[in-house]
Amino acid sequence: MKTTYLLAALVLFAAFLLAGCSSAPKVGELQNESRTVELGDAKPARVEVNFGAGDLKVSGGAEKLMEADFTYNVAKLKPEVDYSNGTLVVKQPDTNGAPSLQNINDFRNEWDLNFSNDVPMDLSVNMGAGSSNLQFAGLSLTGLDVTLGAGTSTVDLSGDWAQDLNVAIDTGAANITVILPKDVGVRVEVDRGPTVINASDLTQDGDVYTNAAYGTSNVTLLITIKTGIGQLNLKVR
C-alpha cells in the first residue's frame, strides 16, 4: 500500500508543479468526519464521486441518500459534498490537479461512502490512485461509469439486478478484480492494453467474455472495460 501511495504522491506532485502552486500541504492531526445527505424530493439521483488518492470504499445500505465517513490527515484533502437539483457531488478538492503530496508518504485519505439501495441512481466514480473496494451489488443503478488510475481495486457487480445495466470501466496501471453475477446475463467486452486477463469462469470469444446466463436471463449487464497496464480478473459469484 505504501508503494501505491508513493506512486500517487508522484503523480499528484507533477500536477502540482504544472499548476504552478507554491505551497505544499503537510501532514497534520488525523481528522474524522461523518456526513449525511437527505434525498429530499428528487428521484432519481445523479451521483459523482471524484477521489484523488488513498483508500475508497463504496457500498449500499444507507437509510439516507448518502451516509459517509471521511478520514484524512492533510487539511487540503478535506472532502467537499454538494447536493442540488438531484445531483450529488462528493469530491476531493481539485481532484484533477489535487493538492500536491510532495515529500509525503505517510498521508491518510480514506472515504467510506454508503448510498441508498432504493434510489434509482446514475453513478460515476473517478479515482486517481490507491486502493478501492466498490460494492455496487444491491444498488438501484441506472448507469455506472468507473475510472481507476494506479492501484488495486475490486468492483463488485454480483447479486440480482432488476433491470438491464450498462457499465463502463476505464483503468490505468491497475490490478482490478470485477465480480460478476451468476444468474444474471453478463457480456464483457475488453479493450485491452498490456494486461493479463484471468477469466476462467467465463466463455471467451475474442475480446468478449460471457457467463452461462447470458442470452437466457431476463436482465443483462453490458460491461465495457478499457485496460492500461496491469491485471484484470473476471470472476463469477
C-alpha positions in Angstrom: 0.0 0.0 0.0 2.9 2.4 0.8 4.2 1.8 -2.7 0.8 2.7 -4.2 0.6 5.9 -2.1 4.1 6.8 -3.2 3.1 6.5 -6.8 0.0 8.6 -6.1 2.2 11.2 -4.5 4.5 11.4 -7.5 1.5 11.8 -9.9 -0.1 14.5 -7.8 3.2 16.3 -7.4 3.7 16.5 -11.1 0.2 18.0 -11.4 1.1 20.4 -8.6 4.2 21.6 -10.5 2.3 22.1 -13.7 -0.3 24.2 -11.9 2.5 26.5 -10.6 1.5 26.1 -7.0 3.9 27.4 -4.4 2.9 25.8 -1.0 3.0 22.1 -0.2 0.5 20.7 2.3 1.7 19.0 5.4 0.5 16.0 7.5 -1.4 17.2 10.5 -3.8 15.7 13.1 -6.0 12.9 11.9 -9.5 14.2 11.1 -12.6 12.1 11.2 -15.8 13.4 9.7 -19.3 12.0 9.0 -21.7 13.4 6.5 -25.2 12.5 5.6 -27.3 13.7 2.7 -31.1 13.6 2.7 -32.8 12.6 -0.5 -35.5 15.3 -0.4 -38.0 15.2 -3.3 -35.5 14.3 -6.0 -35.7 10.8 -7.6 -33.8 9.5 -9.4 -30.3 10.9 -8.4 -27.1 11.6 -10.2 -24.1 10.8 -8.1 -20.5 11.8 -8.9 -17.5 10.7 -6.8 -14.2 12.3 -7.6 -11.3 11.0 -5.5 -7.6 11.7 -5.8 -5.5 9.3 -3.8 -6.0 7.0 -0.9 -8.5 4.3 0.1 -12.0 4.4 -1.3 -15.0 2.3 -0.3 -18.4 2.4 -1.9 -21.4 0.3 -0.9 -25.2 0.4 -0.4 -27.3 0.0 2.7 -27.7 3.7 3.7 -31.1 4.9 5.1 -30.5 8.3 3.5 -29.2 9.1 0.0 -25.7 9.0 1.4 -24.1 8.2 4.7 -20.3 8.8 4.6 -17.3 8.7 6.9 -14.1 10.5 5.9 -10.6 10.2 7.5 -7.7 12.3 6.5 -4.5 14.0 7.9 -3.8 16.6 5.3 -6.0 19.7 5.6 -6.3 20.3 1.9 -7.7 16.8 1.4 -10.9 17.8 3.3 -13.7 16.5 1.1 -16.4 18.6 -0.4 -20.1 17.5 -0.6 -22.7 19.3 -2.6 -26.3 18.2 -3.4 -28.6 20.2 -5.5 -31.2 19.6 -8.2 -31.0 15.9 -7.8 -27.2 15.8 -8.3 -24.8 14.7 -5.5 -21.1 15.5 -5.9 -18.6 14.2 -3.5 -15.1 15.3 -4.3 -11.6 15.8 -3.1 -10.7 19.5 -3.8 -9.1 20.0 -7.2 -9.1 16.3 -7.9 -7.5 16.7 -11.4 -4.6 18.7 -10.0 -5.1 17.8 -6.5 -3.2 19.3 -3.6 0.4 18.2 -4.1 1.6 15.4 -1.7 5.3 16.4 -2.3 7.6 14.5 0.0 4.6 13.0 1.8 4.5 9.2 2.0 2.5 8.9 5.3 -0.6 10.8 4.4 -4.0 9.2 5.0 -7.1 9.8 2.9 -9.9 7.3 3.5 -13.5 7.6 2.3 -16.3 5.1 3.2 -19.4 6.1 1.2 -22.7 4.3 1.7 -25.7 5.0 -0.6 -29.3 4.2 -0.6 -30.3 0.9 -2.2 -33.8 2.2 -3.0 -33.0 5.3 -5.1 -32.5 4.9 -8.8 -29.0 6.2 -9.3 -26.7 7.2 -12.2 -23.3 6.8 -10.6 -19.9 7.9 -11.7 -16.7 7.1 -9.8 -13.4 8.8 -10.8 -10.3 7.7 -8.8 -6.7 8.7 -9.3 -4.6 6.3 -7.3 -4.7 4.0 -4.3 -7.0 1.1 -3.2 -10.7 0.9 -3.8 -13.4 -1.5 -2.8 -16.5 -0.7 -4.9 -19.5 -2.8 -3.7 -22.2 -1.9 -6.2 -24.3 -5.0 -5.5 -27.7 -4.1 -4.2 -27.8 -0.5 -5.5 -30.5 0.6 -7.9 -28.2 1.7 -10.6 -29.4 3.1 -13.9 -25.9 3.7 -15.2 -22.4 3.2 -14.0 -19.1 4.8 -15.1 -15.9 3.9 -13.3 -12.4 5.4 -13.9 -9.5 4.0 -12.0 -5.9 5.1 -12.1 -3.0 3.3 -10.4 -3.6 0.8 -7.6 -5.7 -2.2 -6.7 -9.4 -2.3 -7.0 -12.4 -4.6 -6.6 -15.6 -3.8 -8.5 -18.5 -6.0 -7.2 -21.4 -6.4 -9.5 -22.7 -9.6 -8.1 -26.2 -10.4 -7.0 -29.6 -9.9 -8.5 -30.4 -6.9 -10.8 -33.9 -5.7 -11.5 -33.1 -4.1 -14.9 -30.5 -4.0 -17.7 -27.4 -2.0 -16.9 -24.6 -0.5 -19.0 -21.3 -0.4 -17.2 -18.1 1.4 -18.4 -14.8 0.8 -16.6 -11.6 2.5 -17.6 -8.4 1.6 -15.8 -4.8 2.8 -15.8 -1.9 0.9 -14.2 -4.1 -1.2 -12.1 -4.8 -4.6 -10.7 -8.6 -4.9 -10.9 -11.0 -7.7 -9.9 -14.5 -7.5 -11.3 -17.0 -9.8 -9.6 -20.0 -10.7 -11.8 -23.4 -12.2 -11.1 -24.1 -15.9 -11.7 -27.8 -15.8 -12.5 -27.9 -12.5 -14.5 -26.6 -12.5 -18.0 -23.3 -10.7 -18.5 -21.4 -9.6 -21.6 -18.0 -8.1 -21.0 -16.1 -6.5 -23.9 -12.4 -5.7 -23.2 -10.4 -3.0 -25.0 -7.1 -4.5 -23.9 -3.9 -2.8 -23.2 -0.8 -4.7 -22.0 -2.9 -6.5 -19.4 -3.0 -10.1 -18.1 -6.7 -11.3 -18.1 -7.9 -14.1 -15.9 -11.5 -15.2 -16.8 -11.7 -18.9 -16.2 -15.4 -18.6 -15.1 -16.5 -17.1 -18.5 -16.7 -18.1 -22.1 -14.3 -16.2 -24.3 -14.9 -15.2 -27.9 -12.1 -12.8 -28.9 -12.3 -9.7 -26.7 -15.8 -10.7 -25.5 -16.5 -12.7 -22.3 -19.9 -14.0 -21.3 -21.3 -16.0 -18.4 -23.6 -19.0 -18.6 -26.7 -16.9 -18.0 -26.1 -14.6 -21.0 -28.8 -14.8 -23.5 -31.2 -16.7 -21.3 -31.9 -14.3 -18.3 -34.4 -11.5 -18.4 -31.8 -9.0 -17.3 -28.4 -8.3 -18.9 -25.3 -6.4 -17.8 -23.4 -5.0 -20.7 -19.9 -4.1 -19.5 -17.1 -2.4 -21.4 -13.6 -2.4 -19.8 -10.7 -0.4 -21.1 -7.4 -1.5 -19.5 -4.0 0.0 -19.3 -1.0 -1.9 -17.7 -1.8 -4.5 -15.1 -4.1 -7.4 -14.4 -7.8 -7.9 -14.9 -9.6 -10.7 -13.0 -13.1 -11.5 -14.0 -14.9 -13.7 -11.5 -18.5 -15.1 -11.3 -20.1 -15.3 -7.9 
